[in-house]
Amino acid sequence: MAINMNMNKNTSIISLSLSCMVDRICKNYLIAKEIFGLNLKNYLSIFVTRNFLSQKNL
């Protein structure tokens, strides 16, 4: 019983952090769209490239 509750807690934490990440991406996209008039494909490629580069620097 306790293990089940623990697993559910971990799963909800993971899904919560994922939804926060998606929410942040969407907000950044909307801001970028207003400023630069970017379309979604360009924005996603910029976002992925930036993430990839920041991970390489670590």
Phi, psi and omega per residue, in radians:
M1 nan -0.842 -3.125
A2 -1.137 -0.650 3.138
I3 -1.121 -0.761 3.116
N4 -1.026 -0.805 3.130
M5 -1.080 -0.712 3.129
N6 -1.095 -0.791 3.137
M7 -1.095 -0.723 3.113
N8 -1.093 -0.691 3.135
K9 -1.101 -0.814 3.131
N10 -1.080 -0.744 -3.138
T11 -1.097 -0.738 -3.126
S12 -1.200 -0.592 3.085
I13 -1.135 -0.763 3.138
I14 -1.111 -0.810 -3.108
S15 -1.180 -0.580 3.102
L16 -1.147 -0.787 -3.138
S17 -1.160 -0.611 3.088
L18 -1.130 -0.769 -3.126
S19 -1.173 -0.580 3.063
C20 -1.130 -0.718 3.140
M21 -1.114 -0.806 3.126
V22 -1.082 -0.724 3.129
D23 -1.066 -0.744 -3.139
R24 -1.144 -0.732 3.115
I25 -1.052 -0.778 -3.120
C26 -1.121 -0.756 3.119
K27 -1.099 -0.780 3.106
N28 -1.052 -0.700 -3.138
Y29 -1.121 -0.775 -3.127
L30 -1.103 -0.714 3.106
I31 -1.127 -0.815 -3.128
A32 -1.104 -0.656 3.141
K33 -1.118 -0.707 3.113
E34 -1.138 -0.731 -3.049
I35 -1.349 -0.865 -2.980
F36 -1.817 -0.209 -3.036
G37 1.117 0.645 -3.107
L38 -1.296 2.612 2.936
N39 -1.629 2.918 -2.965
L40 -1.082 -0.704 -3.080
K41 -1.105 -0.803 3.119
N42 -1.086 -0.760 -3.105
Y43 -1.085 -0.788 -3.110
L44 -1.112 -0.684 3.139
S45 -1.173 -0.659 3.075
I46 -1.115 -0.801 -3.104
F47 -1.080 -0.806 -3.126
V48 -1.125 -0.762 3.140
T49 -1.079 -0.776 -3.135
R50 -1.086 -0.749 3.107
N51 -1.106 -0.749 -3.121
F52 -1.078 -0.780 -3.122
L53 -1.162 -0.712 -3.130
S54 -1.180 -0.532 3.087
Q55 -1.284 -0.594 3.123
K56 -1.160 -0.565 -3.105
N57 -1.237 -0.394 -3.088
L58 -1.186 nan nan
